[in-house]
């Protein structure tokens, strides 16, 4: 309403109806293929190439050489040219499982240790005095030069420092019986003022059975191997009668268990450390560290480090501070880091999710918390003593137990076959092809499978084209033939398809692998993601991803074939987009046809992608009015969002004209009574100038140029 003044005048206000409020965020791309690491058959969204390599790796070793998968090369091209979001569905051959952390110990004893001990029958042990010498018991510690002897009624001076430590059992006479002698031995060993007490030994003797027992006071392994000799004398070894054994240390509780999100043996790095480095640690795996445990507050920090770092030079990937094992606390470790396990269920074609808390870490999840500390602090803020031992000690550790290895026989690039495409069979792709057909959960506008070849892996390519058409919101870019193919075989392969939801390119290209630096051959679908990303960044999806301005292949050194004009004509006439080599321009995508045979607007990539863009946006806008009242108000809400959006597309050269009809003309009482709301959107898509005719007309001197 105008805000008039008291006196007469003109009130002018400004109303801006051009806002595009609440528009959905456009989807990115998707790729299916093998990777070095990462979760298997769990599509994961990455937003940069660094993010991709962090989660899925870059290079692997096969036959002593370093390689990268076509998946990695496609991801690099996509992000290098401006891509923003990429669903990555890792496929693998065989069974793959994650690695779990080594014990994260605390001060709770889960298994009590056993003391070292040894027993023997002493009935024949005492032999009295040896002629010209003496005999008695000698106790030898393993690994050191200390001997502890209980001599038989001998004077100290006799030993003359030939032994390190000895004790005179003066209460036993030369002709004493066994019971008397052993009683003195036991008394001597159990004397708290002797070395035996210092090293933790105790003795007992049963006169009824003549059994003498020497054992450790505390559990542990340090006294395993202590030897007992009889008939020992100064400078003499004596006869071995028993050896202490069986000692074990207390087993402390495992406070909690971590599990890697990535799967495969590449995640294993348990073992000894050399100069603070894990022998099997690598850039591809991780290790953990517990810092600042505080029994007063019940908190500690968890650091996720890269597997190839050292104690002196830590490479920290993630730090989680102030964690607790208290399930009622906001910093409960499972809640902060996440404990969900995601796995593909082939019977339901869904990702099964177990666990209560979504994963916030990019590397690990909490598999189990073994030492919960509910309400660690009492109402007065004091730690409950029964839980203080549960806090993990300061320590570092590694991961172990993962299974699944990359196929050592890798048929890369120019060696792709039906049974071996980058170490996989074509059937290994089936699950992820089926899963990514779910348009409600996995949103993307273009999908790639570098490594699948239409003429070799026909079933999988057909499934992807059908999936794209059924979804109606994405374009699939398959490759037609292997490296050994030519123009004729590429054309023959393309004849099998007739669909506007797919587009293909040829020939193969030679490019520098970003991960290895080597020049490698790759099918076109490895570099086309970069073309689409660049096209969308500098223009829009409804522009043709082709030509010098938007179709240049900067990462390509050269194409497999330098196509002639006639070869390009043959390819384009058969719906194959040529990758041309142009003088001074380099390697360029020089076509933008879909695989639809019939001539219509949808036989062009830019129009198909325009329709994908429009349907995707408007579908999401329509979703917001489902279950709203079927009234003029609801229709106007829809029109108020769709019309400005289409005007914006028109201003950006995507449409010549459009009209949206959603009123009484198509929503009469009969339609409304069926709980339906009908809208009709008429569009005239902008066409591209692909065939340019330039006539040079020579005129005689003095002739006038036409107006």
SVG drawing of the C-alpha trace seen along z (x, -y; Angstrom):
<svg xmlns="http://www.w3.org/2000/svg" viewBox="-16 -19 104 107">
<polyline fill="none" stroke="black" stroke-width="0.4" points="0.0,0.0 1.3,-3.4 2.4,-5.5 0.7,-8.9 1.6,-12.1 -1.0,-14.3 -1.0,-16.8 -1.7,-15.8 1.1,-14.3 2.4,-11.3 3.7,-8.2 6.2,-6.0 7.2,-2.6 9.4,0.1 8.4,3.8 10.9,6.3 9.3,9.6 12.5,10.9 13.9,12.8 14.5,16.5 13.9,17.4 14.3,21.0 15.6,22.4 17.0,26.0 20.7,26.5 21.7,28.1 23.1,31.6 26.5,32.6 27.8,35.8 28.2,39.5 30.9,42.0 31.0,45.8 34.3,47.6 37.2,49.1 39.3,47.0 42.4,47.6 40.6,47.5 37.3,46.2 34.0,47.8 32.9,50.5 29.4,50.2 28.5,47.2 28.1,44.1 29.9,41.2 29.7,37.5 33.0,35.7 33.4,32.0 37.0,31.7 39.8,33.8 41.7,33.5 38.6,34.9 38.5,37.7 42.1,38.7 41.8,38.5 38.8,40.9 39.5,43.0 43.2,42.8 45.0,42.2 47.7,44.7 48.4,48.4 51.2,50.8 50.7,53.6 53.6,55.7 56.0,53.3 54.6,50.2 52.5,47.4 49.1,46.9 45.9,45.0 42.4,46.1 40.3,44.4 38.0,43.5 40.7,41.3 41.5,39.7 37.9,38.9 37.5,37.4 40.6,35.2 39.3,33.9 35.8,33.2 37.2,31.1 40.1,29.6 37.6,27.9 35.2,26.6 33.1,29.5 31.6,29.1 30.0,32.3 30.6,35.9 29.0,39.1 31.6,41.8 30.4,45.5 33.4,47.7 33.1,51.2 35.5,54.1 36.0,57.8 35.7,60.2 35.1,59.5 36.3,56.3 36.1,55.4 37.3,52.5 40.2,52.5 39.7,52.2 41.9,50.4 44.4,52.3 43.5,52.3 42.8,48.8 43.7,49.7 42.5,48.1 43.2,49.0 40.4,51.5 41.5,55.2 39.4,57.3 41.5,60.5 43.6,60.9 47.2,61.9 48.8,65.2 51.9,65.3 55.0,67.2 55.7,70.3 57.6,73.6 57.3,76.6 59.3,79.7 59.7,82.6 62.4,81.7 62.7,85.1 66.1,85.7 67.1,82.1 69.2,81.9 72.4,83.9 74.3,82.4 77.8,81.0 79.9,81.8 83.4,82.9 85.7,79.9 82.8,77.6 79.2,77.0 76.0,77.5 72.7,75.7 70.1,73.9 70.9,71.5 68.2,69.2 69.2,67.6 67.3,64.7 67.0,64.8 69.0,62.4 71.2,61.0 74.3,62.1 72.7,62.1 72.6,65.4 70.7,65.7 71.9,68.6 70.7,70.2 73.9,72.0 73.9,74.8 75.6,73.7 78.5,72.1 80.5,69.1 80.4,65.9 84.1,65.9 84.0,69.2 82.4,67.7 85.0,65.0 82.7,62.8 82.3,65.6 78.6,65.0 76.7,61.6 74.4,62.2 74.0,65.0 72.2,65.7 73.5,68.0 70.9,70.3 72.7,70.8 69.8,72.5 70.4,75.6 73.2,77.9 75.3,80.2 73.2,83.2 69.8,81.5 66.9,83.3 65.0,82.0 62.2,80.4 64.5,78.4 66.6,77.2 63.5,76.2 62.0,74.4 65.1,72.2 65.1,71.7 61.5,70.6 62.2,68.3 65.3,66.8 63.4,66.2 60.4,64.7 62.5,62.3 61.5,58.8 65.0,57.6 66.4,59.7 66.9,59.4 64.3,62.0 61.7,59.7 63.0,56.9 62.6,58.9 59.2,60.2 59.7,63.8 58.0,65.8 58.4,69.5 56.4,72.2 57.1,75.8 54.6,78.6 56.4,81.0 53.7,83.6 54.2,83.9 57.8,82.5 56.7,80.1 58.6,76.8 57.1,73.9 58.8,70.7 56.5,68.2 56.2,64.5 54.4,62.2 52.7,60.3 51.3,61.4 53.3,60.7 55.8,62.3 59.1,60.8 59.9,63.8 59.1,66.5 62.4,68.3 63.8,68.0 65.8,71.2 66.3,73.3 69.3,75.5 70.3,78.0 73.8,79.0 75.0,75.6 78.3,74.4 80.6,71.4 81.6,71.3 79.5,74.3 76.2,74.3 74.5,77.2 71.7,79.3 68.6,77.7 65.4,78.9 62.7,76.4 62.0,73.3 59.4,70.6 56.7,70.4 53.1,69.5 53.2,65.8 50.9,63.5 50.2,59.8 46.9,58.3 44.8,57.7 43.4,54.2 40.1,53.4 39.6,52.0 38.0,48.6 36.4,48.5 37.0,49.8 37.5,47.8 36.8,49.1 37.9,47.6 35.3,46.4 37.6,47.5 37.9,51.2 40.6,53.5 44.0,54.7 45.5,51.4 44.0,50.1 46.1,52.5 49.2,51.1 49.6,52.8 53.1,53.9 56.3,52.6 57.4,49.0 60.8,47.9 61.8,44.4 58.2,43.7 56.9,44.8 54.7,47.8 56.4,50.3 53.3,50.8 52.0,47.2 51.2,45.5 49.6,42.3 46.5,44.5 45.8,45.7 45.5,44.1 46.6,44.5 45.1,43.1 46.4,41.3 44.8,40.7 45.9,37.5 45.2,35.5 43.2,38.2 41.6,36.4 40.1,38.6 38.9,35.5 36.5,34.6 36.3,38.0 37.5,36.5 40.2,37.2 41.2,36.3 41.2,38.5 43.6,37.7 43.4,39.4 46.8,39.3 48.0,40.4 49.5,43.9 52.9,42.8 53.7,40.1 56.2,40.4 56.1,39.6 58.4,36.6 56.5,35.5 52.8,36.1 50.4,35.6 47.1,34.9 44.0,35.6 41.3,35.0 41.3,33.9 38.3,34.6 38.7,32.8 36.9,33.2 35.4,36.7 33.8,38.8 32.6,42.3 29.5,41.0 26.5,41.9 24.5,39.1 27.1,36.4 26.9,34.2 30.5,35.1 29.8,38.9 32.3,40.3 29.8,42.2 27.6,39.1 30.5,36.8 32.4,39.1 29.5,41.4 28.9,45.1 26.9,45.9 27.8,48.9 26.6,48.6 26.3,51.7 24.6,52.5 21.7,54.9 21.3,56.5 17.9,58.1 16.4,54.7 18.7,52.5 19.2,50.2 22.0,49.1 21.4,50.7 22.3,48.4 23.0,49.7 24.1,47.5 22.5,44.6 24.7,41.6 25.6,40.4 29.3,40.5 31.0,37.1 34.6,38.4 35.7,38.9 38.0,41.8 36.7,43.9 33.5,44.7 33.0,46.0 32.5,49.7 31.9,50.3 32.3,48.6 33.4,51.2 33.8,49.1 30.8,46.8 30.9,44.2 27.2,43.2 26.9,39.9 30.7,39.8 30.4,36.7 28.1,36.9 25.6,34.0 28.5,32.2 30.7,32.4 33.0,35.0 34.2,38.0 32.7,41.3 35.6,43.5 34.2,46.7 34.6,45.1 38.0,43.2 39.8,46.3 37.7,46.5 39.3,43.4 41.7,44.5 45.4,44.0 47.5,41.7 48.7,43.9 48.9,44.4 47.9,47.3 47.2,48.8 44.6,50.8 44.4,54.4 42.0,57.1 40.9,55.7 40.4,58.0 40.3,57.5 43.1,56.8 43.2,55.0 43.5,57.6 47.2,58.0 46.4,58.7 45.2,55.3 44.1,54.9 44.3,51.2 43.2,48.8 44.0,50.4 43.6,54.0 40.0,53.8 38.0,57.0 34.7,58.6 36.2,60.5 38.9,58.0 38.3,54.3 40.9,52.7 41.0,55.9 37.2,56.3 34.5,58.2 31.7,56.2 29.2,57.9 31.0,56.1 29.3,52.9 25.7,54.3 24.9,53.5 25.9,49.8 24.2,49.4 21.0,50.7 21.5,48.6 22.2,45.3 18.9,45.7 17.3,44.3 16.6,40.7 15.1,39.7 18.2,40.3 21.1,40.0 20.7,36.7 23.1,36.0 22.7,34.8 25.4,36.8 26.9,40.2 30.2,41.8 31.6,45.3 35.1,45.1 36.2,48.7 32.9,50.0 32.8,50.3 29.4,50.6 30.6,53.2 32.2,55.3 30.0,54.7 26.7,54.3 24.4,55.4 25.8,52.9 25.7,50.0 22.1,50.8 21.2,50.9 22.7,47.5 21.0,45.9 17.6,47.4 18.2,46.1 19.0,42.6 15.8,42.6 13.7,43.9 15.1,41.3 14.6,38.6 17.1,36.3 20.5,37.3 22.6,38.1 24.9,41.1 28.2,40.9 29.3,44.4 32.3,45.4 31.5,47.4 34.7,49.4 38.0,50.5 41.4,48.9 41.7,51.2 38.5,49.9 38.3,47.7 35.7,45.5 33.8,48.5 33.6,50.4 32.6,47.3 29.8,46.7 28.6,50.3 28.5,50.2 26.5,46.9 23.9,48.4 22.7,50.5 21.4,47.5 18.6,45.0 18.2,42.8 18.4,39.1 19.6,39.8 23.0,40.9 25.8,39.3 29.1,40.8 32.5,39.5 35.4,41.0 38.4,41.7 40.5,42.5 43.0,39.8 46.5,39.7 46.7,37.6 49.1,37.0 47.9,39.0 47.7,36.4 48.6,39.0 51.6,40.8 52.7,38.1 52.9,40.8 51.2,40.4 48.4,42.9 45.7,43.9 42.1,43.3 38.6,43.6 36.8,40.4 34.5,40.7 37.6,40.1 37.9,36.5 34.3,35.6 33.5,34.9 35.9,32.0 34.2,30.7 30.8,30.8 32.1,29.2 33.8,26.4 30.7,25.8 28.5,25.4 31.0,23.2 31.5,20.7 28.1,20.9 25.2,23.2 24.0,26.8 21.9,25.6 25.0,24.5 26.7,27.0 29.7,28.7 31.6,28.6 33.7,26.4 36.7,24.2 35.1,22.1 33.8,24.9 35.0,28.2 38.8,27.8 40.6,30.8 43.5,29.1 44.7,32.2 44.9,34.2 48.3,34.4 46.8,35.9 44.0,38.0 44.4,41.6 43.3,40.6 43.6,37.3 40.2,37.4 39.7,36.2 36.6,34.2 35.1,37.2 35.7,39.3 34.1,36.6 31.1,36.5 30.7,40.3 30.9,40.3 28.5,37.4 26.0,38.8 25.9,41.9 25.4,39.9 29.1,40.2 30.6,36.9 34.1,36.6 37.1,35.6 38.9,33.5 42.5,32.3 42.4,28.7 45.4,26.7 46.5,24.2 43.5,25.3 44.6,28.7 42.2,31.5 38.6,30.4 35.2,32.0 33.5,31.2 30.0,32.5 27.1,32.6 24.6,35.2 22.8,37.6 22.3,41.2 18.7,40.5 18.4,41.4 15.3,39.4 15.8,35.8 14.3,33.5 15.4,31.0 16.4,33.8 19.0,35.2 21.3,32.5 23.1,32.7 22.4,29.1 18.6,29.5 18.6,32.8 20.6,31.2 18.3,28.2 15.3,30.5 17.1,32.3 17.9,28.9 14.3,27.7 12.7,30.9 15.0,31.2 14.4,27.7 10.7,27.6 10.2,31.1 11.8,29.9 9.6,26.8 6.5,29.0 7.5,31.2 7.0,28.3 3.3,28.0 2.4,31.7 -0.4,32.1 -1.1,28.4 -4.7,27.1 -5.7,27.4 -6.7,23.7 -5.8,20.7 -3.4,19.7 -1.4,22.9 -1.3,22.6 -0.1,19.0 2.7,20.1 3.9,22.5 3.7,20.0 5.5,17.3 8.5,19.6 8.5,21.3 7.9,18.2 10.8,16.1 13.0,19.2 12.1,19.7 12.5,16.0 16.0,16.3 16.8,19.3 15.4,17.3 17.6,14.3 20.6,16.7 19.9,17.9 18.4,21.2 14.9,20.6 13.4,18.6 10.0,18.5 7.9,20.3 4.4,20.4 3.2,21.9 -0.5,22.9 -1.8,23.8 -5.3,22.4 -9.0,23.2 -8.5,24.2 -6.6,27.4 -7.7,27.7 -11.5,27.9 -13.7,29.5 -13.3,33.0 -9.5,32.7 -9.7,31.2 -12.0,33.9 -9.4,36.5 -6.9,34.7 -4.9,33.7 -3.1,30.4 -2.1,30.1 0.4,27.8 1.6,27.5 4.9,25.9 5.5,25.0 9.0,24.2 10.9,23.3 14.5,24.4 17.4,22.4 19.1,24.3 22.9,24.1 24.6,23.0 26.4,26.1 26.4,25.6 27.6,22.1 27.5,21.1 29.7,18.2 29.4,17.0 32.2,14.9 30.8,13.0 33.2,11.3 31.8,8.0 33.2,6.0 34.9,2.7 32.3,0.0 29.5,2.3 27.4,1.4 27.2,3.7 23.7,4.9 21.9,3.1"/>
</svg>
